[in-house]
Amino acid sequence: MPMCRLACVLFAASVLSACTPSSPEVIRSAGSPVYPPTQYVDLLESAPARPYQEIAVIDAPGEPGALRSQVLAQIRQQAQQLGADAVILQDLSRPAPVVTRLNPTTGTYDSTGGQLVPAFKAIAIKYR
C-alpha cells in the first residue's frame, strides 16, 4: 500500500508541475550595455534594414495548451525589461505528441495531445 501511495503522490506532482507556466530564458550578449526598460517592442520576422545591436537571446519554449499570443507576450515583456527596441523571432513551434490510453470506465481508447506547442527563439535588439 505505501508504494501505491508514493506512486500517486509522484504522479500528482508531475501533473501539477506540467501545469506551471514556463518563463522565457534570457541570455544577455557579452559586453552588451544595460539599457533602461522600454515601453514598446516590435516583433519582427526578419532582421531590420536599419543598423542594430544584439543585446540578448530570449528562449521561450512554450508548453502544450499555451496560446501563441501568451508566449509572444512573455517575450515582449522580457525584451521591454532588457530595454530592447525590437525582437527578431524564430518560430520553433512543434506538435505535441499524441498519447493514446485505454479508458477503464468505457473500455475505449482516448487520445490526447497533438495540439501545436508554441515555441520561439528571439534576438532582442537595440537600434543604433
Rosetta silent file (secondary structure, phi, psi, omega in degrees, C-alpha in Angstrom):
SEQUENCE: MPMCRLACVLFAASVLSACTPSSPEVIRSAGSPVYPPTQYVDLLESAPARPYQEIAVIDAPGEPGALRSQVLAQIRQQAQQLGADAVILQDLSRPAPVVTRLNPTTGTYDSTGGQLVPAFKAIAIKYR
SCORE:     score description
SCORE:     0.000 S_00000001
   1 L     0.000  -40.985  179.004    0.000    0.000    0.000 S_00000001
   2 H   -61.075  -34.319  179.398    2.789    2.555    0.753 S_00000001
   3 H   -65.716  -38.816  178.354    4.221    2.048   -2.765 S_00000001
   4 H   -64.234  -42.229  179.718    0.816    2.811   -4.303 S_00000001
   5 H   -64.240  -42.410  178.123    0.540    5.974   -2.220 S_00000001
   6 H   -62.317  -42.629  178.980    4.056    7.034   -3.254 S_00000001
   7 H   -62.537  -40.887  179.269    3.225    6.419   -6.914 S_00000001
   8 H   -64.884  -41.379  179.472    0.060    8.523   -6.588 S_00000001
   9 H   -65.024  -43.932  179.124    1.979   11.385   -4.949 S_00000001
  10 H   -63.834  -40.203  178.470    4.670   11.302   -7.651 S_00000001
  11 H   -63.596  -45.300 -179.685    2.027   11.250  -10.397 S_00000001
  12 H   -62.656  -40.119  179.267    0.178   14.209   -8.848 S_00000001
  13 H   -64.956  -39.456  179.955    3.428   16.156   -8.530 S_00000001
  14 H   -69.144  -36.861  178.116    4.309   15.539  -12.175 S_00000001
  15 H   -65.914  -44.281 -179.479    0.840   16.623  -13.328 S_00000001
  16 H   -66.487  -37.523  179.288    0.996   19.812  -11.251 S_00000001
  17 H   -68.661  -27.950  177.482    4.485   20.674  -12.488 S_00000001
  18 H   -70.538  -21.885 -178.620    3.263   20.316  -16.079 S_00000001
  19 H   -85.040  -17.192 -179.707    0.642   22.997  -15.384 S_00000001
  20 L   -72.312  130.564 -179.056    3.111   25.643  -14.235 S_00000001
  21 L   -68.103  137.845  177.535    3.826   28.129  -16.984 S_00000001
  22 L   -86.980  140.769  178.467    7.408   28.179  -18.138 S_00000001
  23 L  -101.523  151.034 -178.634    9.041   31.563  -18.330 S_00000001
  24 L   -61.872  147.221  175.100   11.436   32.539  -21.095 S_00000001
  25 E   -95.727  132.758 -178.320   15.169   32.134  -20.534 S_00000001
  26 E  -112.868  127.776  176.075   17.215   35.263  -21.212 S_00000001
  27 E  -120.849  109.633 -178.968   20.874   35.129  -22.215 S_00000001
  28 E   -72.803  143.590  176.509   22.484   38.570  -22.402 S_00000001
  29 L   -71.276  140.757 -179.757   25.073   39.188  -25.118 S_00000001
  30 L   -61.889  132.588  177.838   28.628   39.560  -23.836 S_00000001
  31 L    78.045    3.185  179.807   29.641   43.186  -23.500 S_00000001
  32 L   -75.735  130.585  179.022   26.129   44.487  -24.107 S_00000001
  33 L   -68.333  161.807  176.860   25.376   47.633  -22.072 S_00000001
  34 L   -89.458  128.664 -178.904   22.442   47.759  -19.691 S_00000001
  35 L  -111.259  153.174  173.729   19.538   49.832  -21.031 S_00000001
  36 L   -69.558  153.976  179.796   16.524   51.278  -19.214 S_00000001
  37 L   -57.273  149.819  177.866   13.236   49.445  -19.854 S_00000001
  38 L  -107.700  160.904 -179.630   11.305   50.363  -22.995 S_00000001
  39 L   -86.326  -36.855 -174.799    7.568   50.869  -23.433 S_00000001
  40 L  -134.109  139.547  179.234    7.095   49.162  -26.794 S_00000001
  41 L  -127.615  124.462  176.154    8.945   46.323  -28.552 S_00000001
  42 E   -74.880  140.037  173.708    8.443   45.480  -32.239 S_00000001
  43 E  -101.717  113.583 -175.392    8.058   41.787  -33.092 S_00000001
  44 E  -110.889  146.372  177.158    9.957   41.161  -36.341 S_00000001
  45 L   -93.093  -15.176  177.617   10.064   38.059  -38.532 S_00000001
  46 L  -148.223  167.869 -178.322   13.412   39.021  -40.106 S_00000001
  47 L   -63.081  140.434  179.466   16.321   41.359  -39.422 S_00000001
  48 L   -74.469  161.271  179.486   15.530   45.048  -39.962 S_00000001
  49 L   -75.608  -29.231 -177.922   17.234   47.108  -42.665 S_00000001
  50 L   -79.339  155.733 -178.148   18.405   49.753  -40.199 S_00000001
  51 L   -65.560  145.203 -179.824   21.541   49.205  -38.049 S_00000001
  52 E  -152.181  167.439  176.186   21.087   47.498  -34.691 S_00000001
  53 E  -124.088  133.510  175.572   22.972   45.793  -31.890 S_00000001
  54 E   -76.883  128.983 -178.839   22.020   42.388  -30.454 S_00000001
  55 E  -112.715  -20.461  179.871   21.601   42.667  -26.687 S_00000001
  56 E  -169.738  163.666  171.449   20.187   39.264  -25.693 S_00000001
  57 E  -115.718  131.480  179.110   18.629   35.993  -26.798 S_00000001
  58 E  -113.572  118.352 -179.806   15.242   35.086  -25.330 S_00000001
  59 E  -105.896  113.483 -178.251   14.345   31.402  -25.453 S_00000001
  60 E  -117.242   95.833 -174.121   10.616   30.782  -24.900 S_00000001
  61 L   -71.471  -19.808 -178.332    9.907   27.036  -25.137 S_00000001
  62 L    66.841 -178.244  179.015    6.133   27.263  -24.604 S_00000001
  63 L  -156.431  158.366  179.840    4.081   24.310  -23.395 S_00000001
  64 L   -56.715  134.443  179.133    1.156   22.209  -24.621 S_00000001
  65 L    90.874  -12.798  179.257   -2.058   24.182  -24.441 S_00000001
  66 L   -73.643  149.632  176.926   -0.346   27.581  -24.345 S_00000001
  67 L   -89.749  145.285  177.870   -1.526   30.201  -26.783 S_00000001
  68 H   -55.149  -42.338 -178.442    0.897   31.728  -29.286 S_00000001
  69 H   -63.556  -33.691  178.074   -0.156   35.200  -28.102 S_00000001
  70 H   -66.425  -44.486 -179.091    0.742   34.309  -24.487 S_00000001
  71 H   -65.997  -42.394  178.366    4.254   33.192  -25.435 S_00000001
  72 H   -64.922  -35.346  176.972    4.789   36.293  -27.595 S_00000001
  73 H   -65.149  -38.236  177.256    3.570   38.498  -24.727 S_00000001
  74 H   -64.517  -42.123  178.589    6.153   36.875  -22.422 S_00000001
  75 H   -62.460  -46.491 -179.275    8.887   37.537  -24.993 S_00000001
  76 H   -60.837  -41.802 -179.736    7.784   41.165  -25.397 S_00000001
  77 H   -63.830  -44.044  178.151    7.749   41.668  -21.619 S_00000001
  78 H   -62.625  -42.836 -179.732   11.264   40.243  -21.231 S_00000001
  79 H   -64.160  -39.079  177.452   12.517   42.401  -24.126 S_00000001
  80 H   -61.306  -42.402  179.311   10.973   45.521  -22.563 S_00000001
  81 H   -64.210  -31.657  178.568   12.814   44.805  -19.301 S_00000001
  82 H   -77.412  -13.678 -176.445   16.069   44.468  -21.272 S_00000001
  83 L    84.450   21.003 -178.971   15.489   47.858  -22.929 S_00000001
  84 L   -74.541  151.258  174.060   15.151   46.337  -26.414 S_00000001
  85 L   -91.875  -27.722 -177.736   13.544   48.213  -29.296 S_00000001
  86 E  -158.917  166.751  170.912   12.592   45.026  -31.156 S_00000001
  87 E  -130.520  140.697  174.921   12.996   41.248  -31.254 S_00000001
  88 E   -97.986  115.513 -173.552   13.736   39.105  -34.291 S_00000001
  89 E   -90.331  140.444  169.069   11.583   35.989  -33.907 S_00000001
  90 E  -121.597  116.850 -177.271   12.417   32.455  -34.947 S_00000001
  91 E   -80.113  117.274  178.686    9.351   30.196  -34.743 S_00000001
  92 L  -113.662   21.780 -177.865   10.261   26.810  -33.211 S_00000001
  93 L   -60.445  148.790 -177.584    6.682   25.641  -32.641 S_00000001
  94 E  -148.445  156.928  176.877    6.044   21.908  -32.852 S_00000001
  95 E   -77.224  141.466  175.021    3.142   19.496  -32.453 S_00000001
  96 L   -73.095  148.141  179.031    2.773   17.810  -29.064 S_00000001
  97 L   -65.246  147.128  176.868    2.948   14.022  -29.186 S_00000001
  98 L   -90.205  128.849  179.684   -0.343   12.171  -29.346 S_00000001
  99 E  -115.488  128.280  178.322   -0.869    9.751  -26.454 S_00000001
 100 E  -112.235  127.429 -178.470   -3.488    7.007  -26.670 S_00000001
 101 E  -132.063  151.264  176.072   -4.664    5.356  -23.442 S_00000001
 102 E   -78.667  126.401  175.730   -7.292    2.822  -22.534 S_00000001
 103 L   -87.025  110.652 -176.215  -10.173    4.378  -20.594 S_00000001
 104 L   -66.811  -22.268 -179.809  -11.028    1.731  -17.968 S_00000001
 105 L   -73.693  -46.596 -175.619  -14.510    3.177  -17.424 S_00000001
 106 L   -97.237  -18.941 -177.594  -15.701    2.999  -21.026 S_00000001
 107 L    78.192   10.871  179.014  -13.331    0.326  -22.347 S_00000001
 108 L  -109.417  167.737  177.706  -12.424    2.580  -25.277 S_00000001
 109 E   -95.551  134.059  177.772   -9.179    4.260  -26.242 S_00000001
 110 E  -114.114  138.731  177.918   -8.848    8.019  -25.735 S_00000001
 111 E  -110.831  138.377  175.076   -6.245   10.159  -27.471 S_00000001
 112 E  -130.834  159.985  179.230   -4.781   13.362  -26.076 S_00000001
 113 L    94.383 -166.181  179.399   -2.175   15.760  -27.391 S_00000001
 114 L    90.291  -12.209  179.155   -1.399   16.663  -30.974 S_00000001
 115 L   -74.334  162.275 -179.264   -2.013   20.381  -30.492 S_00000001
 116 E   -76.883  130.599  176.966    0.625   22.875  -31.562 S_00000001
 117 E  -100.304  110.021 -178.414    3.097   23.856  -28.838 S_00000001
 118 L   -72.027  131.254  178.697    4.188   27.469  -29.488 S_00000001
 119 L  -147.175  140.518 -177.142    7.922   27.997  -29.001 S_00000001
 120 E  -141.206  150.237  166.352   10.185   30.843  -30.079 S_00000001
 121 E  -116.090  129.029 -176.374   13.777   31.957  -30.005 S_00000001
 122 E  -127.969  135.541  175.439   14.005   35.752  -30.120 S_00000001
 123 E  -100.162  113.883  178.589   17.005   38.008  -30.572 S_00000001
 124 E   -79.396  130.538 -176.454   16.483   41.228  -28.605 S_00000001
 125 E  -127.656  156.877  174.799   17.935   44.213  -30.440 S_00000001
 126 E  -123.933  127.187  179.168   18.576   47.894  -29.847 S_00000001
 127 E   -70.336  146.986  178.632   18.531   50.275  -32.808 S_00000001
 128 L   -92.048    0.000    0.000   21.618   52.445  -33.293 S_00000001
